[in-house]
Amino acid sequence: MAKSDSFFIRAEVSLADTSYTTTSIDLGSYVDALGKSVLRIHNIQASLTQGTTGVAPGMAPTMAGDQAGSASWQVTTQDQVQLVVPANRAVVSSGAIWCRNADSAINPPSQAFEGDMLPQEYTNGYLIAVESLQLGAQRTDDWTANTVPTWSIVMECTVESLTQAAAMALALSQQGN
């Protein structure tokens, strides 16, 4: 099985409001099930920051005083209309953060509980045979109006070859619930 040097794929999804938001990650340059080429994800790192559309890009998103809220993300092998649980076979990776700004003024949260957060490292990698992944996210309405929480991910990947039958079987298994 031929392997490539590892490389990084980056994606982000900005949460301007509380609706489920998704962005597609095009893998067509790496994955071709008929041509026997698949992607192996070795690990995924996630970060919640202020997005480029708000004030102070890259800084921590802010909350009003004495507020609590959450923000969740997921990477899936197919489109979703809402967050799904990790038991759904389309889920590659997911995470959530529940936070609280206990101060009396607008500030980034000073208390947080991170659920199933990263880095997520796969011992033998996670094989992907679909031509796109979906990065989806949602947040509560407790973040301040001048902040746009943004989930960013970085995936360390390699490309390798499988037999055509194995690549097609893998691609089919990553479609559907």
C-alpha positions as CSV (number, residue, x, y, z in Angstrom):
1,M,0.0,0.0,0.0
2,A,1.7,3.2,-1.2
3,K,1.6,6.1,1.3
4,S,2.2,9.8,0.8
5,D,3.9,12.2,3.2
6,S,1.4,13.7,5.6
7,F,-0.2,17.1,4.8
8,F,-2.9,19.3,6.4
9,I,-6.4,20.1,5.4
10,R,-8.0,23.1,7.1
11,A,-11.6,24.2,7.3
12,E,-13.8,26.6,9.3
13,V,-17.4,27.3,9.9
14,S,-18.7,30.6,11.4
15,L,-21.7,30.7,13.6
16,A,-23.4,34.1,13.0
17,D,-26.6,32.9,14.6
18,T,-28.0,29.8,16.3
19,S,-28.9,27.8,13.2
20,Y,-27.0,24.7,12.2
21,T,-24.3,25.8,9.8
22,T,-22.2,23.6,7.5
23,T,-19.4,23.9,5.1
24,S,-18.1,21.3,2.6
25,I,-14.5,20.1,2.6
26,D,-13.6,19.1,-0.9
27,L,-11.5,16.0,-1.0
28,G,-11.8,15.4,-4.8
29,S,-8.0,16.0,-5.2
30,Y,-7.2,13.2,-2.8
31,V,-10.1,10.6,-3.0
32,D,-11.0,8.5,-6.0
33,A,-12.7,5.3,-5.0
34,L,-12.8,4.0,-8.6
35,G,-9.1,4.9,-9.0
36,K,-8.3,3.3,-5.6
37,S,-7.1,6.4,-3.9
38,V,-8.4,7.1,-0.3
39,L,-7.6,9.6,2.4
40,R,-6.3,8.6,5.8
41,I,-7.0,11.1,8.6
42,H,-4.4,10.7,11.4
43,N,-5.7,13.3,13.7
44,I,-8.0,16.3,13.9
45,Q,-7.5,19.5,16.0
46,A,-10.3,21.9,16.6
47,S,-10.3,25.5,17.9
48,L,-13.2,27.9,18.8
49,T,-12.2,31.5,18.2
50,Q,-13.7,34.8,17.1
51,G,-14.1,34.6,13.3
52,T,-12.8,36.9,10.7
53,T,-16.2,38.6,10.3
54,G,-16.4,39.9,13.9
55,V,-14.2,42.1,16.0
56,A,-10.8,40.8,17.1
57,P,-10.4,37.8,14.8
58,G,-8.6,34.8,16.3
59,M,-9.4,35.9,19.9
60,A,-11.8,34.2,22.2
61,P,-15.5,34.8,21.5
62,T,-17.2,36.9,24.2
63,M,-20.4,36.5,26.3
64,A,-22.4,39.1,28.2
65,G,-21.9,39.2,32.0
66,D,-23.2,36.2,34.0
67,Q,-24.1,34.2,30.9
68,A,-23.6,30.6,29.9
69,G,-23.7,28.9,26.5
70,S,-22.4,26.2,24.3
71,A,-21.0,25.5,20.8
72,S,-20.7,22.1,19.1
73,W,-19.1,20.9,15.9
74,Q,-18.9,17.7,13.8
75,V,-17.2,16.3,10.8
76,T,-19.4,13.9,8.8
77,T,-19.1,12.0,5.6
78,Q,-22.5,13.3,4.4
79,D,-24.7,16.4,4.6
80,Q,-26.7,16.8,7.8
81,V,-29.6,19.1,8.7
82,Q,-28.7,19.2,12.4
83,L,-26.0,18.0,14.8
84,V,-26.1,14.2,15.1
85,V,-24.7,12.0,17.8
86,P,-21.3,10.3,17.5
87,A,-23.0,6.9,17.2
88,N,-24.2,8.0,13.7
89,R,-21.9,6.2,11.3
90,A,-21.5,9.3,9.2
91,V,-19.6,11.0,12.1
92,V,-15.9,11.1,11.7
93,S,-15.2,13.5,14.6
94,S,-17.1,15.9,16.9
95,G,-16.7,18.1,19.9
96,A,-18.5,20.6,22.1
97,I,-17.8,23.2,24.7
98,W,-20.1,24.5,27.4
99,C,-18.9,27.8,28.9
100,R,-19.8,30.5,31.3
101,N,-18.8,34.1,31.8
102,A,-19.2,34.5,35.5
103,D,-18.0,38.2,35.4
104,S,-20.5,41.1,35.5
105,A,-19.1,42.6,32.2
106,I,-18.7,41.3,28.6
107,N,-15.7,39.0,28.5
108,P,-14.6,35.6,27.1
109,P,-15.9,32.7,29.2
110,S,-13.7,32.0,32.2
111,Q,-15.3,28.6,33.0
112,A,-15.6,25.8,30.4
113,F,-16.3,22.2,30.1
114,E,-15.1,20.6,26.9
115,G,-16.8,17.4,25.7
116,D,-15.1,15.0,23.4
117,M,-12.6,17.7,22.5
118,L,-9.4,17.4,20.6
119,P,-6.9,16.5,19.6
120,Q,-8.5,13.4,18.3
121,E,-5.9,11.0,17.2
122,Y,-6.6,7.7,15.4
123,T,-4.2,4.9,16.1
124,N,-4.2,3.6,12.6
125,G,-5.9,6.6,11.0
126,Y,-9.5,7.0,9.8
127,L,-9.9,6.0,6.1
128,I,-12.1,8.3,4.0
129,A,-13.4,7.3,0.6
130,V,-16.0,10.0,-0.1
131,E,-15.1,13.0,-2.2
132,S,-16.2,15.6,0.5
133,L,-16.6,15.9,4.2
134,Q,-19.0,18.2,6.0
135,L,-18.0,20.5,8.9
136,G,-21.1,21.4,10.7
137,A,-21.7,23.4,13.9
138,Q,-24.2,25.1,16.1
139,R,-24.2,27.4,19.0
140,T,-26.6,28.8,21.7
141,D,-27.7,32.5,21.6
142,D,-25.6,33.4,24.7
143,W,-22.7,34.8,22.8
144,T,-22.5,38.6,22.4
145,A,-23.8,40.3,19.3
146,N,-20.4,41.6,18.2
147,T,-18.8,38.1,18.3
148,V,-19.0,35.4,15.7
149,P,-17.8,32.1,17.2
150,T,-16.0,30.1,14.6
151,W,-14.9,26.5,14.7
152,S,-11.7,25.8,12.8
153,I,-10.2,22.4,12.3
154,V,-6.9,21.1,11.0
155,M,-6.7,17.5,9.8
156,E,-3.4,15.7,9.4
157,C,-3.8,13.3,6.4
158,T,-2.1,11.0,4.0
159,V,-3.3,9.5,0.7
160,E,-2.9,5.9,0.0
161,S,-4.1,3.2,-2.4
162,L,-6.6,0.3,-1.7
163,T,-7.9,-2.3,-4.1
164,Q,-10.7,-0.9,-6.2
165,A,-13.2,-3.3,-4.4
166,A,-12.0,-2.2,-0.9
167,A,-12.1,1.5,-1.8
168,M,-15.7,1.1,-3.3
169,A,-16.9,-0.8,-0.2
170,L,-15.5,1.8,2.1
171,A,-17.1,4.6,0.0
172,L,-20.5,2.9,0.2
173,S,-20.2,2.3,3.9
174,Q,-19.6,6.0,4.5
175,Q,-22.9,7.0,2.8
176,G,-26.2,6.5,4.7
177,N,-27.1,6.4,8.3
